Amino acid sequence: MTDPLQLPALSTDMGFAGEEFSPLYTTTVTVDGGAASHGRASGQARSSDGALNLDLRMPAELGGSGQGTNPEQLFAAGFAACFHGALSLLARQEALDPGAISVAATVAFGRDPGDGGYLLHVDLVVRWPDVPRETATSLMERADGLCPYARMAWRGTPTTVTLAP
């Protein structure tokens, strides 16, 4: 018999009064370029703890083989999981069962009409059967303000790019 999964001890308590960003968890994933020297086309992604180790491949729609995971899939998985977690936390605080919640994240990769660069567009679809629409919508709006991926989408994320010594 296995031990039951433990829920995270995170809360929506807004009592944090720090002056600076306070990391609760940090991870590092390193991508190399693989055979084509191109991380999206033939790279490999490995997490520092070894839990993630997968081949990256361009989707067929972008001229690749489609025979591996691509960054948009990873981003969609992260966004959907994070939003699901935020919504589940809020549901439990309202004594609602989050067991039936599912979140589908669709990530589109395309061109920015402003400068020709690349952009992502994200659509989240939440399914929560047997919960009144008004209740689900209210909690989804709150989850949008709690989920770090959604906050990143609305506010951006501080990013640094550094050349290693």
N, C-alpha and C positions, 0 to 999 in steps of 0.2 A: 504494500500500500504506500502511496506517495503522500507527502505532506500537502495540505491545501495551499494554494498560492496565497501569498500575503498581499494585501492591497497596499499601495504606497501610503506613506504617512504624510503626504502633502495635504495642504488645506488651502482654502480661499481666504484665510485670515489675512486681512490687509494691514496688520499691525507692524509690518516691517518698516523701519524708519531709517534705513541706511542711506548714506550719502553717495555710495558707489555701488556698481554692479556687484552682486554677491553670488558667485557660482555655487550651485548645489551639486553639479555633476559636470565633468569634462571628459570628452573622448577625442581621440585622434584617429582619423582614417587617412591612410596614405595610398595614393594612386600612382602607379607607374604607367609608362606608355606602351608596354608590351611590344609585340613584333612590329607593329606599324609606327611605333614611337608616338602614339596618339591615344591619350587616356580614354577618350570616348569610343574610339574605334577598336582598340585591342588591349586596353589597360586591365590592370588587376587592382582591386580595392581591398585593402587589409586594415582591420582595426588594430589598435595597439594592444588590445587584450586578446586578440585572436578569434573573437566571436564572429566577426565578419571577414570572409575571405571569398571573394567572388570575381568572376570575369566580367568586364564591362565590354559591351558591344553596341555599335550603332544600330538603331532600329532600321528595318528594311525601308521604311518610308523616308529615311534620310540617307539611303544608299549603302547601308551596312548589311551585315548578314542577318541581323535580328536574332542571333543564336546566343544571347546572353542578356544580362540585365543592363539597363541604361540609366543614366542619372535621373531622368524624369520619373522613371518607375520608383527609384529610391526616394526621391523627393515626395512623390505622391504617397508612398507608404508611410513616410515619416509624418507628413501633414495629417493624413487620415488617422493614424494612431494617436497623435498628439491631441487632435480635436476630440477624438473618441474619449480619451482619458479625461480631458477637461469636462466634457459633457457628462461622463459617468460620475465624476466627483460631485458635480452640481446636482445630478439626479439623486445620488445617495443622501446629500444634505437635505433634499426635499422629501425624503423617505419614498422615493420612486425606485423601481427595479430597473437598472440599466442593462439587464441581460439581453434584451432584444434590440438594443441600439446597434446599428451598423452605419459606418461612414464610408462613402465612396469618394475618392479624390481623383478627379480627372485633371491631368496636367498637359497643357498644350505648349509646344515649343514652336516659336515663330519669329517673324521679323518685326522689329519696331518701325512703324511707319515714319517716326520722327527722324531717325538717323540711320536706319538700315541695319542696326545691330540686332541682337537677339533678345527676346523676352520670353517669360513664362506667363501663362494664364492658368489660373486654378479655379475649378468648380468643385465645391463640396456638396454632396447630396446625403442627407441624413435620413435614415429610415428608423422609425420608432413606433412600431405598431401598438395599438391599444392605449396610447397616451394622447390625451386631448391636444389638438393642433396648437391651441393657444399656449398651453403649458410647455409643449416641446419647443415652440418658437421662442418663447421667453427665455428658456434655459439655453437655447442655441445662441441667442444674442449675448447672454452672459458668458458662454463658453468662448465666443469670438473675442471677448476682451481678456480672457484668462489664458487661452492657448498661445504659447510662445510662437508657434508657426503662423497663426493668424495675426498676431501682433506684428511679426516680422513683415507680413504681407502689407499691412496697413502703414507701418511706421518705418520700415527698413530695419536693417540690422547693422550695428557697428561692425566694420570689417577692416582688418589690416592685412596687407600683402607685404611680405618681407622676404628678401633673399637670404637664405641660410648662409652662415659664415663658411 
